[in-house]
Amino acid sequence: MTPRRKKDPYEALRDSLRYECKARTLDDLFPSITAAVSKALGFREVVLSLYDRERNVFVPRAHTGLG
């Protein structure tokens, strides 16, 4: 029996997101992205923010692990 290779965290992230490609809009996809990052990379809290050029700020769009 050969030992199982430990999955690279980025490979795990890619695999997690592969099944989320059926999202209809970006807003549908964002929570899946934060959940996949949390699971694959081991972060308890993840926030996905997008840059708003008109206001010159980052606007939170999804999160995982925040109360």
C-alpha positions in Angstrom: 0.0 0.0 0.0 1.4 3.4 -1.0 1.0 6.3 1.4 -1.6 8.9 0.3 -0.1 12.1 -0.8 -1.3 15.1 1.3 -3.4 17.3 -0.9 -1.9 20.7 -1.6 -4.2 23.4 0.0 -4.5 25.2 -3.3 -5.4 22.0 -5.1 -8.1 21.4 -2.4 -9.4 25.0 -3.0 -9.5 24.4 -6.8 -11.4 21.1 -6.3 -13.9 22.8 -3.9 -14.6 25.5 -6.4 -14.9 23.3 -9.4 -18.4 22.2 -8.3 -19.5 25.8 -7.7 -19.2 26.9 -11.4 -22.9 26.4 -11.8 -23.6 29.6 -9.9 -25.8 32.0 -11.9 -24.3 35.2 -10.7 -21.1 36.4 -9.0 -23.1 37.1 -5.9 -24.2 33.5 -5.8 -20.6 32.4 -6.1 -19.0 34.6 -3.5 -20.2 32.7 -0.4 -18.9 29.5 -1.9 -15.5 31.1 -2.5 -15.2 32.2 1.1 -16.3 28.8 2.4 -13.9 27.0 0.1 -11.0 29.2 1.2 -11.8 28.6 4.8 -12.0 24.9 4.4 -9.0 24.4 2.1 -6.6 26.8 3.7 -7.7 26.5 7.3 -8.8 30.1 8.0 -11.6 30.5 10.6 -12.7 33.8 9.1 -12.7 34.8 5.5 -14.0 38.0 3.9 -14.3 38.6 0.2 -14.3 42.3 -0.8 -14.4 44.0 -4.2 -12.9 47.3 -5.0 -15.3 50.1 -5.8 -13.4 52.6 -8.0 -16.0 55.3 -7.8 -15.8 55.4 -3.9 -12.2 54.3 -3.7 -13.0 51.6 -1.1 -13.2 47.9 -0.8 -16.8 46.7 -0.3 -17.4 43.4 1.6 -19.5 41.0 -0.6 -19.3 37.7 1.3 -17.9 36.2 4.4 -17.4 32.9 6.3 -16.9 32.5 10.0 -18.0 35.9 11.2 -20.7 36.0 13.9 
